[in-house]
Structures are given as structure tokens and as C-alpha cells.
């Protein structure tokens, strides 16, 4: 194994450790087959060890943000709730 291969291997191992650590912390893990690339599905109790044939990820959390729409149709996306006189504030929660 040369140094480049060692760096790639270490990076892959670190990604696997991060997934396992997230599961230990109570986060939901999702899986899908590397060959078929189907949709991600929640995995109740993942069986780690199939990293060659299965992709794992931490289930993404939905984002929440506010859109502030001014009377002249300008829109500003903000992660802090604020409003200006005459503007409409729209709360958005992403659906994953």
C-alpha cells in the first residue's frame, strides 16, 4: 500500500467511524445498495460490516428558515426571524 492508497483507506475508515458514532449517539441511519442506487431507507438496527456493497448515511435533518417577502416582491432568506414594516414573514420547514 502506497501513501495515496493509505490516505484513501484512512478517509473511508473515518467515514465509517463517523456513521457508527452517529448511530451510537441515537441518530437515525439510512442505507441503500451501492449497485442499485435505490432510495435511502431508514435502518432500525444497522448491521455494519457491509461497507463494500451498502452505502450508509446519517438521516438528514429538515432545515427550517424564514423567507421575508417585501411588498415590491423582493425575497430575502434569513435563518433568524426578523421582519420589516410592510413585509410578510414566511416560516419554511423542509420536507425530506
C-alpha positions as CSV (number, residue, x, y, z in Angstrom):
1,X,0.0,0.0,0.0
2,X,1.4,3.4,-1.0
3,X,0.8,6.7,0.8
4,X,-2.0,7.7,-1.6
5,X,-3.8,4.4,-1.1
6,X,-3.3,4.7,2.7
7,X,-4.9,8.2,2.7
8,X,-7.9,6.9,0.8
9,X,-8.3,4.0,3.1
10,X,-8.0,6.1,6.2
11,X,-10.6,8.5,4.8
12,X,-13.0,5.7,4.1
13,X,-12.5,4.3,7.6
14,X,-13.1,7.7,9.2
15,X,-16.4,8.0,7.3
16,X,-17.4,4.6,8.6
17,X,-16.4,5.5,12.2
18,X,-18.5,8.7,11.9
19,X,-21.6,6.8,10.8
20,X,-21.2,4.3,13.6
21,X,-20.6,7.1,16.1
22,X,-23.7,8.9,14.9
23,X,-25.7,5.7,15.4
24,X,-24.3,5.3,19.0
25,X,-25.4,8.9,19.7
26,X,-29.0,8.0,18.7
27,X,-29.2,9.4,15.2
28,X,-31.1,7.5,12.5
29,X,-29.0,5.7,9.9
30,X,-30.1,5.2,6.4
31,X,-28.9,2.6,3.9
32,X,-29.0,1.8,0.2
33,X,-27.4,-0.7,-2.1
34,X,-24.3,0.6,-4.0
35,X,-25.2,-1.5,-7.0
36,X,-28.8,-0.4,-7.4
37,X,-28.7,3.2,-6.0
38,X,-32.3,2.9,-4.9
39,X,-33.8,5.5,-2.5
40,X,-32.4,5.7,1.0
41,X,-34.3,3.8,3.7
42,X,-34.2,4.1,7.5
43,X,-32.4,1.2,9.1
44,X,-33.6,0.3,12.6
45,X,-30.6,-1.6,13.7
46,X,-27.9,-1.4,11.1
47,X,-25.6,-4.3,10.5
48,X,-22.3,-2.6,9.9
49,X,-19.7,-4.5,8.0
50,X,-21.2,-4.4,4.5
51,X,-19.5,-1.2,3.5
52,X,-18.4,-2.7,0.2
53,X,-22.0,-3.3,-1.0
54,X,-24.1,-0.9,1.1
55,X,-24.0,2.8,1.5
56,X,-24.7,4.3,4.9
57,X,-25.5,7.8,5.9
58,X,-27.0,9.8,8.8
59,X,-30.6,10.7,8.0
60,X,-30.6,14.4,7.1
61,X,-32.5,16.8,9.4
62,X,-35.0,19.1,7.8
63,X,-33.9,22.7,7.5
64,X,-36.0,25.5,8.9
65,X,-35.7,29.0,7.7
66,X,-37.7,32.1,7.1
67,X,-38.4,34.0,3.9
68,X,-39.1,37.7,4.2
69,X,-41.1,38.9,1.3
70,X,-41.3,42.7,0.8
71,X,-44.2,44.5,-0.9
72,X,-42.0,45.0,-4.0
73,X,-41.6,41.2,-4.5
74,X,-38.0,41.0,-3.3
75,X,-37.4,37.9,-1.2
76,X,-34.7,37.6,1.4
77,X,-33.9,34.2,3.0
78,X,-33.0,34.5,6.7
79,X,-32.1,32.0,9.3
80,X,-33.1,34.5,12.0
81,X,-36.6,35.6,12.4
82,X,-36.9,39.3,11.7
83,X,-39.3,41.4,9.8
84,X,-39.6,44.9,8.4
85,X,-42.6,47.0,8.3
86,X,-44.9,46.0,5.4
87,X,-43.1,42.7,4.8
88,X,-44.6,39.2,5.1
89,X,-42.6,36.6,7.1
90,X,-43.0,33.0,5.9
91,X,-41.7,30.1,8.0
92,X,-40.5,27.2,5.9
93,X,-39.7,23.7,7.1
94,X,-38.1,21.4,4.5
95,X,-39.7,18.0,3.9
96,X,-37.2,15.3,3.2
